[in-house]
Amino acid sequence: MRRFWNRLSGPVKVGLAFALIAIVLTVVGQLRQPDSITFRSLVMGILIGGGSWGLVSWAIAYAAWDVENELAGGEDSESESADQPSTAA
């Protein structure tokens, strides 16, 4: 299991963590009113809550990760172009 977790990217880990938090909060919320719990409502709450929080948090984390990679790539290309002499006449 640890090997699987280490192979995941950062944004996927963030999405799974927030999905798990949303699932726990959904279950706790459902258990506060046990007379209205059905299997269907519990599963729908888990899918909707965990799915939406997981997807949105993954998308935000991926966007931040992508911007950081672009900025790091831009700095590398700028330093390479500064090292080479200009060929303009």
Backbone as a chain_set.jsonl record, in Angstrom:
{"seq": "MRRFWNRLSGPVKVGLAFALIAIVLTVVGQLRQPDSITFRSLVMGILIGGGSWGLVSWAIAYAAWDVENELAGGEDSESESADQPSTAA", "coords": {"N": [[0.825, -1.188, 0.0], [1.947, 1.247, 0.779], [3.809, 1.582, -1.24], [2.164, 1.972, -3.442], [0.963, 4.415, -2.681], [3.191, 6.106, -2.709], [3.744, 6.248, -5.416], [1.773, 7.846, -6.44], [0.855, 11.068, -7.707], [1.293, 14.427, -6.367], [-1.092, 16.12, -6.622], [-3.08, 14.125, -6.898], [-2.933, 12.819, -4.463], [-3.783, 14.894, -2.79], [-6.438, 15.217, -3.711], [-7.524, 12.675, -3.04], [-7.236, 12.739, -0.263], [-8.923, 14.9, 0.505], [-11.324, 13.885, -0.464], [-11.665, 11.68, 1.207], [-11.942, 12.985, 3.68], [-14.348, 14.347, 3.184], [-16.073, 12.174, 2.876], [-16.017, 11.032, 5.434], [-17.134, 13.163, 6.906], [-19.673, 13.206, 5.729], [-20.734, 10.713, 6.479], [-20.724, 10.982, 9.279], [-22.517, 13.114, 9.509], [-24.828, 11.886, 8.533], [-25.185, 9.933, 10.468], [-25.969, 11.391, 12.634], [-28.671, 11.723, 12.503], [-30.133, 9.075, 12.791], [-32.612, 7.884, 12.272], [-33.442, 8.557, 9.747], [-31.743, 7.379, 7.961], [-30.921, 5.586, 5.083], [-29.684, 2.913, 3.089], [-29.338, 3.699, 0.489], [-29.373, 6.555, 0.663], [-27.075, 6.96, 2.159], [-25.027, 5.924, 0.498], [-25.339, 7.593, -1.745], [-24.754, 10.085, -0.583], [-22.08, 9.668, 0.111], [-20.928, 9.251, -2.437], [-21.572, 11.667, -3.801], [-20.634, 13.712, -2.03], [-17.913, 12.908, -1.436], [-16.978, 12.557, -4.049], [-17.347, 15.089, -5.302], [-15.872, 16.891, -3.627], [-13.369, 15.636, -3.77], [-12.784, 15.768, -6.532], [-12.829, 18.56, -7.084], [-10.843, 19.534, -5.329], [-8.638, 18.113, -6.3], [-8.464, 19.242, -8.874], [-7.82, 21.938, -8.308], [-5.375, 21.604, -6.963], [-3.913, 20.386, -9.01], [-3.831, 22.421, -10.917], [-2.283, 24.346, -9.57], [0.085, 22.874, -9.287], [0.766, 22.498, -11.965], [1.244, 25.142, -12.803], [3.457, 25.737, -11.203], [5.306, 23.928, -12.296], [5.509, 24.968, -14.894], [6.602, 27.496, -14.36], [9.051, 26.724, -13.239], [10.155, 25.44, -15.446], [10.323, 27.587, -17.225], [12.223, 29.212, -16.0], [14.483, 27.62, -16.27], [14.809, 27.572, -19.078], [15.266, 30.267, -19.553], [17.71, 30.696, -18.268], [19.364, 29.06, -19.78], [19.245, 30.324, -22.277], [20.474, 32.712, -21.65], [23.072, 31.953, -21.278], [24.011, 31.341, -23.813], [25.579, 32.92, -26.613], [24.375, 35.807, -28.391], [23.013, 35.633, -31.667], [22.232, 37.579, -33.331], [22.624, 40.037, -35.885]], "CA": [[0.0, 0.0, 0.0], [2.846, 2.397, 0.832], [4.408, 1.716, -2.567], [1.127, 2.571, -4.289], [0.807, 5.81, -2.269], [4.377, 6.849, -3.137], [3.714, 6.421, -6.878], [0.762, 8.837, -6.803], [1.339, 12.45, -7.761], [0.806, 15.287, -5.292], [-2.505, 16.486, -6.768], [-3.951, 12.966, -6.664], [-2.943, 12.622, -3.011], [-4.644, 15.947, -2.229], [-7.816, 14.867, -4.052], [-7.954, 11.525, -2.237], [-7.343, 13.154, 1.141], [-10.143, 15.692, 0.68], [-12.464, 12.99, -0.676], [-11.812, 10.892, 2.434], [-12.497, 13.889, 4.697], [-15.757, 14.58, 2.846], [-16.813, 10.936, 3.145], [-16.17, 10.924, 6.889], [-18.111, 14.161, 7.339], [-20.995, 12.781, 5.263], [-21.192, 9.602, 7.32], [-21.027, 11.541, 10.6], [-23.752, 13.877, 9.366], [-25.945, 10.939, 8.384], [-25.375, 9.213, 11.728], [-26.585, 12.291, 13.623], [-30.114, 11.472, 12.426], [-30.174, 7.667, 12.365], [-33.936, 7.427, 11.862], [-33.676, 8.834, 8.325], [-30.681, 6.775, 7.145], [-31.14, 4.403, 4.259], [-28.451, 2.544, 2.386], [-29.284, 4.533, -0.711], [-28.98, 7.921, 1.011], [-25.689, 6.916, 2.613], [-24.173, 5.751, -0.675], [-25.412, 8.813, -2.557], [-24.013, 11.114, 0.126], [-20.647, 9.361, -0.025], [-20.512, 9.49, -3.825], [-21.666, 13.085, -4.144], [-19.722, 14.481, -1.18], [-16.525, 12.522, -1.685], [-16.636, 12.786, -5.456], [-17.221, 16.511, -5.63], [-14.728, 17.464, -2.913], [-12.149, 15.048, -4.32], [-12.539, 16.278, -7.876], [-12.515, 19.983, -7.041], [-9.537, 19.729, -4.692], [-7.629, 17.622, -7.235], [-8.325, 20.213, -9.962], [-7.104, 23.101, -7.798], [-3.991, 21.192, -6.705], [-3.26, 20.142, -10.291], [-3.567, 23.721, -11.537], [-1.139, 24.938, -8.872], [1.251, 22.052, -9.623], [1.098, 22.773, -13.357], [1.836, 26.478, -12.857], [4.807, 25.63, -10.627], [6.163, 23.262, -13.285], [5.765, 25.913, -15.985], [7.537, 28.513, -13.876], [10.365, 26.094, -13.105], [10.637, 25.215, -16.811], [10.633, 28.89, -17.804], [13.479, 29.669, -15.415], [15.554, 26.828, -16.873], [15.038, 27.997, -20.46], [15.84, 31.611, -19.513], [19.124, 30.62, -17.898], [20.066, 28.471, -20.916], [19.361, 31.327, -23.341], [21.415, 33.747, -21.198], [24.417, 31.405, -21.407], [24.402, 31.28, -25.213], [25.754, 34.252, -27.188], [23.338, 36.221, -29.323], [23.409, 35.463, -33.076], [21.654, 38.681, -34.101], [23.686, 40.868, -36.485]], "C": [[0.871, 1.254, 0.0], [3.482, 2.637, -0.529], [3.429, 2.373, -3.539], [0.983, 4.063, -3.979], [1.988, 6.649, -2.757], [4.387, 7.093, -4.645], [2.692, 7.462, -7.318], [1.386, 10.227, -6.833], [0.73, 13.255, -6.609], [-0.646, 15.673, -5.432], [-3.474, 15.324, -6.517], [-4.044, 12.679, -5.167], [-3.85, 13.646, -2.336], [-6.107, 15.613, -2.492], [-8.342, 13.707, -3.227], [-8.123, 11.899, -0.772], [-8.623, 13.947, 1.382], [-11.39, 14.842, 0.44], [-12.722, 12.161, 0.581], [-12.406, 11.747, 3.558], [-13.983, 14.127, 4.442], [-16.605, 13.347, 3.126], [-17.055, 10.775, 4.641], [-17.209, 11.922, 7.395], [-19.527, 13.798, 6.901], [-21.559, 11.679, 6.145], [-21.556, 10.105, 8.718], [-22.327, 12.333, 10.55], [-24.976, 12.976, 9.249], [-26.233, 10.229, 9.712], [-25.983, 10.092, 12.819], [-28.101, 12.171, 13.613], [-30.332, 10.044, 11.933], [-31.55, 7.182, 11.912], [-34.207, 7.667, 10.382], [-32.599, 8.232, 7.416], [-31.228, 5.585, 6.372], [-29.82, 4.106, 3.559], [-28.253, 3.438, 1.167], [-28.831, 5.961, -0.407], [-27.526, 7.976, 1.469], [-24.733, 6.798, 1.429], [-24.185, 7.002, -1.551], [-24.654, 9.96, -1.899], [-22.513, 10.913, 0.003], [-20.171, 9.669, -1.435], [-20.522, 10.971, -4.184], [-20.666, 13.909, -3.338], [-18.265, 14.179, -1.475], [-16.096, 12.803, -3.112], [-16.442, 14.255, -5.779], [-16.038, 17.149, -4.919], [-13.419, 16.916, -3.464], [-11.797, 15.623, -5.673], [-12.128, 17.751, -7.857], [-11.142, 20.218, -6.416], [-8.413, 19.212, -5.58], [-7.39, 18.652, -8.344], [-7.549, 21.447, -9.511], [-5.637, 22.753, -7.565], [-3.241, 20.954, -8.012], [-2.93, 21.458, -10.998], [-2.366, 24.393, -10.889], [0.149, 24.192, -9.227], [1.711, 22.338, -11.054], [1.761, 24.142, -13.513], [3.257, 26.437, -12.302], [5.767, 24.952, -11.6], [6.488, 24.178, -14.458], [6.759, 26.981, -15.565], [8.94, 27.942, -13.735], [10.97, 25.832, -14.476], [11.033, 26.509, -17.481], [11.94, 29.439, -17.273], [14.654, 28.914, -16.012], [15.853, 27.299, -18.286], [15.631, 29.4, -20.511], [17.33, 31.561, -19.18], [19.939, 29.993, -19.033], [20.256, 29.498, -22.022], [20.326, 32.441, -22.945], [22.852, 33.262, -21.356], [24.916, 31.401, -22.849], [24.548, 32.689, -25.783], [24.671, 34.54, -28.225], [23.875, 36.109, -30.749], [22.856, 36.579, -33.931], [22.772, 39.577, -34.629], [23.404, 42.321, -36.377]], "O": [[0.567, 2.219, -0.701], [3.672, 3.786, -0.927], [3.81, 3.216, -4.351], [0.893, 4.884, -4.893], [1.798, 7.79, -3.177], [4.99, 8.065, -5.1], [2.738, 7.919, -8.46], [2.319, 10.523, -6.086], [-0.223, 12.818, -5.965], [-1.391, 15.572, -4.458], [-4.564, 15.527, -5.983], [-5.113, 12.336, -4.664], [-4.598, 13.309, -1.418], [-6.934, 15.716, -1.586], [-9.481, 13.743, -2.761], [-9.05, 11.429, -0.113], [-9.333, 13.695, 2.355], [-12.414, 15.065, 1.085], [-13.873, 11.965, 0.971], [-13.272, 11.284, 4.3], [-14.786, 14.11, 5.375], [-17.745, 13.472, 3.573], [-18.156, 10.425, 5.068], [-18.063, 11.577, 8.212], [-20.483, 14.058, 7.631], [-22.733, 11.713, 6.514], [-22.576, 9.703, 9.278], [-23.15, 12.23, 11.46], [-26.033, 13.276, 9.804], [-27.389, 9.957, 10.037], [-26.463, 9.576, 13.828], [-28.752, 12.484, 14.61], [-30.681, 9.837, 10.771], [-31.642, 6.16, 11.232], [-35.106, 7.048, 9.814], [-32.552, 8.544, 6.226], [-31.895, 4.708, 6.92], [-28.951, 4.972, 3.46], [-27.14, 3.87, 0.865], [-28.004, 6.518, -1.129], [-26.826, 8.949, 1.188], [-23.73, 7.509, 1.374], [-23.138, 7.421, -2.043], [-23.981, 10.729, -2.586], [-21.763, 11.871, -0.186], [-19.12, 10.284, -1.612], [-19.581, 11.468, -4.802], [-19.93, 14.718, -3.904], [-17.475, 15.086, -1.733], [-14.971, 13.24, -3.352], [-15.481, 14.626, -6.454], [-15.271, 17.88, -5.546], [-12.453, 17.666, -3.61], [-10.635, 15.932, -5.935], [-11.181, 18.14, -8.541], [-10.362, 21.022, -6.927], [-7.338, 19.81, -5.614], [-6.244, 18.908, -8.714], [-6.708, 21.951, -10.256], [-4.752, 23.526, -7.932], [-2.059, 21.284, -8.115], [-1.868, 21.589, -11.608], [-1.518, 24.951, -11.586], [1.188, 24.817, -9.443], [2.911, 22.411, -11.32], [2.726, 24.285, -14.264], [4.163, 27.042, -12.875], [6.922, 25.363, -11.714], [7.612, 24.17, -14.961], [7.658, 27.333, -16.329], [9.917, 28.61, -14.076], [12.178, 25.988, -14.654], [12.0, 26.529, -18.243], [12.693, 30.068, -18.016], [15.713, 29.5, -16.239], [17.019, 27.416, -18.663], [16.415, 29.703, -21.411], [18.12, 32.309, -19.756], [21.098, 30.363, -19.226], [21.317, 29.542, -22.645], [20.939, 33.057, -23.818], [23.759, 34.072, -21.548], [26.124, 31.452, -23.081], [23.737, 33.564, -25.478], [24.126, 33.628, -28.848], [25.03, 36.44, -31.017], [22.995, 36.536, -35.154], [23.744, 39.849, -33.926], [24.202, 43.141, -36.833]]}, "num_chains": 1, "name": "protein.A"}
